[in-house]
Amino acid sequence: MNLNLQEGVALAKELNEALAADKPNCDVVICTPFIHLASVAKELNQDIIGLGAENCADKEKGAFTGEVSAEMVKSTGAQYVILGHSERREYYKETPEILKEKVLLALKNGLKVIFCIGESLAEREANKQNEVVKAELEGSVFNLSEEDFRKIIIAYEPIWAIGTGKTATAEQAEEIHAYIRSIVAEKYGQAVAEDTSILYGGSCKASNAPELFAKADIDGGLIGGASLKCADFKGIIDAWKK
């Protein structure tokens, strides 16, 4: 929940211009607050920067005042939606069942889903990170057909490393990314697992992005605060060229 509408549109324009002048060699998507989507869609060249929402409702339509449906998100010109973010799970009590509904509605409306999983500090200290991420996948996305699962991007968030200044080491991140890929392979086969993008989402910045992105099973980043300034975000995008 950052930047008002005018600031958000200005940032999107600045990013679009920067990446048009110096094309990235990776996919770039920005996910904005709902009220920014339609305005930002007009400013982006979606061949360079994709657009997504940070959430959508678990209901299709109707008397759910204040909610924003997957169909509404899609109608703005967005192509992506983030679901299951650790903040949504913690603060808004989104359960695996609620998220399962959200995923189905997002896919039904032609959105690609960036699905977040990850463990808390207590779970990491108890060495339960593998069972936590497996349960989160089983609870909300492993019900999907192979065809639908291929529209899912997984984002691993070590909740203990978000905004705390703690960062998982590149080795810690790679270890759990490799585990996540292995359970996708168990469920959907090796080919699907290889094609699944698994993003790292824990205090990724320009300084540590090259080391993280060099790892075999880290396919990108889900960037938080470092995406709010064009130069900082571009520094991370440029890490793909290294």
NORMOWO-V726178 format. One record per helix or strand of 3 or more residues. SS is the DSSP state (h for helix, s for strand). FROM is the first residue (numbers start at 1). TO is the last residue. If there is no record, write none. Layout:
# NORMOWO-V726178
ss=SS from=FROM to=TO
ss=SS from=FROM to=TO
This chain:
# NORMOWO-V726178
ss=h from=5 to=21
ss=s from=29 to=32
ss=h from=34 to=43
ss=s from=50 to=53
ss=h from=70 to=75
ss=s from=80 to=83
ss=h from=86 to=91
ss=h from=96 to=108
ss=s from=112 to=117
ss=h from=121 to=125
ss=h from=129 to=140
ss=h from=146 to=149
ss=s from=152 to=156
ss=h from=159 to=161
ss=h from=170 to=188
ss=h from=190 to=195
ss=s from=198 to=200
ss=h from=206 to=213
ss=h from=225 to=227
ss=h from=230 to=241
